[in-house]
């Protein structure tokens, strides 16, 4: 029955998701990073006048937009000579960043050490290890990233020259990634009809990179950051524990340009 159905299938009926972007074989896994779909969220916007759309960033090798930034941060460091053969990549993360870092670093042949709070989900730790990452745990959970950053400093100081740290919170390649890839994708996919951009606040790279691009293309666009109610660092400079992994790290990162935000 299956064979018969396949015989009867018309050529025009046999298509793949994002066929135009993927009709040719990728030269390597890194070529599959980015160029993600933008989808109308019809149920969310039901009964509302504006259209609400979401960028489907889990259509990437490790399932998050962190693939974009770690590919650029690591490859640019190689070009500059900051990351040299024989060195180890070390990074602080609460989840997706560590996964992407372990993936990119491992694929390029570098050992990767991820320093993360002990209270983060076990499945994220398992995925990092599956990509070859070594995990060092620090006390606390999502809003205790400051302890991870201190641990990274301690490890680097103990063995100078052994480690290279991307540091997603301060690395300008994080911002540049979203300015040069994610933003033009959104602009093209919407035909330039973007009125409001909303993103959760993590490292600041997404909000700053996309925000600056959209403002350049359309000065009147509105930009909003989302953070946990329990940890309103941007709104009220208050720290608190929460259960949303990946955002609300307990401090205001250097990569976040607060001046471009219209609201929180």
Residue pairs with C-beta under 8 A, 6 or more apart in sequence:
16 22
16 23
18 35
18 37
18 59
21 35
22 32
26 32
29 61
29 107
30 71
30 104
30 107
32 60
32 61
33 60
33 61
33 67
33 68
33 71
34 60
34 67
34 68
34 181
34 182
34 185
35 185
36 55
36 56
36 57
36 59
36 60
36 185
37 55
37 56
37 59
38 53
38 54
38 55
38 56
38 185
38 186
38 189
38 190
39 53
39 54
39 56
40 51
40 52
40 53
41 52
41 53
41 54
44 52
45 51
45 52
50 195
50 196
53 189
53 190
55 65
55 182
55 185
55 186
57 64
57 65
58 64
60 67
60 68
61 67
61 103
62 96
62 99
62 100
62 103
62 127
62 131
63 96
63 99
64 96
64 99
64 100
65 96
65 178
65 182
65 206
66 96
66 97
66 99
66 100
66 101
66 168
67 100
67 103
67 104
68 177
68 178
68 181
68 182
69 97
69 100
69 168
69 171
69 173
69 174
69 177
69 178
69 203
69 205
70 97
70 100
70 101
70 103
70 104
70 105
70 166
70 168
71 104
71 177
72 173
72 174
72 176
72 177
73 166
73 168
73 171
73 173
73 174
73 177
74 83
74 89
74 101
74 104
74 105
74 108
74 110
74 166
75 108
76 173
77 83
77 164
77 166
78 108
82 164
83 89
83 110
83 164
84 164
87 110
87 161
87 162
87 163
87 164
88 110
88 111
88 112
88 113
88 162
88 163
88 164
89 101
89 105
89 110
89 111
89 112
89 113
89 163
89 164
89 165
89 166
90 112
90 113
90 114
90 115
90 152
90 155
90 156
90 163
90 164
90 165
91 97
91 98
91 101
91 112
91 113
91 114
91 115
91 152
91 165
91 166
91 167
91 168
92 114
92 115
92 116
92 145
92 148
92 149
92 151
92 152
92 167
93 99
93 101
93 114
93 115
93 116
93 148
93 168
94 116
94 117
94 120
94 142
94 145
94 245
94 246
94 249
95 116
95 120
95 121
95 124
95 245
95 246
96 124
96 246
97 168
97 203
98 114
98 116
98 124
98 128
98 133
98 135
99 124
99 127
99 128
99 131
99 133
101 112
101 114
101 133
101 166
102 112
102 114
102 128
102 131
102 132
102 133
103 131
105 111
105 112
105 133
106 112
106 131
106 132
106 133
111 132
111 134
112 131
112 132
112 133
112 134
113 133
113 134
113 135
113 136
113 155
113 163
114 128
114 133
114 134
114 135
114 136
115 135
115 136
115 137
115 138
115 148
115 151
115 152
115 155
116 125
116 135
116 136
116 137
116 138
116 148
117 137
117 138
117 139
117 140
117 141
117 142
117 144
117 145
117 147
117 148
118 137
118 138
118 139
118 140
118 141
119 140
119 141
119 142
119 144
120 141
120 142
120 245
121 245
124 245
125 135
128 135
129 135
136 151
136 155
138 144
138 147
138 148
138 151
139 147
140 147
141 241
141 243
142 241
142 242
142 243
142 244
142 245
142 246
142 247
142 248
142 249
142 250
143 231
143 239
143 240
143 241
143 242
143 248
143 249
143 250
144 250
145 249
145 250
145 251
146 249
146 250
146 251
149 169
152 165
155 163
156 162
156 163
156 165
168 174
168 203
168 205
168 255
169 203
169 204
169 253
169 254
169 255
170 253
170 254
170 255
171 255
172 255
174 203
174 204
174 205
174 209
174 255
175 204
175 205
175 208
175 209
175 212
175 255
176 209
177 205
177 209
178 205
178 206
178 208
178 209
178 210
178 213
179 209
179 210
179 212
179 213
182 206
182 209
182 210
183 209
183 210
183 213
183 214
184 213
186 194
186 197
186 210
186 214
187 194
187 213
187 214
187 217
192 217
192 218
194 214
194 218
194 221
195 221
195 222
196 221
196 222
196 223
196 224
197 210
197 211
197 214
197 221
197 222
197 223
197 224
198 223
198 224
198 225
198 226
199 206
199 207
199 210
199 224
199 225
199 226
200 225
200 226
200 227
200 246
200 247
201 207
201 225
201 226
201 227
201 234
201 247
201 248
201 256
201 264
202 246
202 247
202 249
202 253
203 253
203 255
203 256
204 253
204 254
204 255
204 256
204 257
205 255
207 223
207 225
207 256
207 257
207 260
207 261
208 255
208 256
208 257
208 260
211 223
211 257
211 260
211 261
212 257
212 260
214 221
214 223
215 221
215 223
215 260
222 262
222 263
223 260
223 261
223 262
224 261
224 262
224 263
224 264
225 234
225 256
225 261
225 263
225 264
226 247
226 264
227 233
227 234
227 235
227 247
227 248
227 264
228 240
228 242
228 244
228 247
228 248
229 242
230 240
230 241
230 242
230 248
231 238
231 239
231 240
231 241
231 242
231 248
231 250
232 238
232 240
232 264
233 239
233 248
233 250
233 251
233 252
234 252
234 256
234 258
234 261
234 264
235 264
237 252
239 250
242 248
252 258
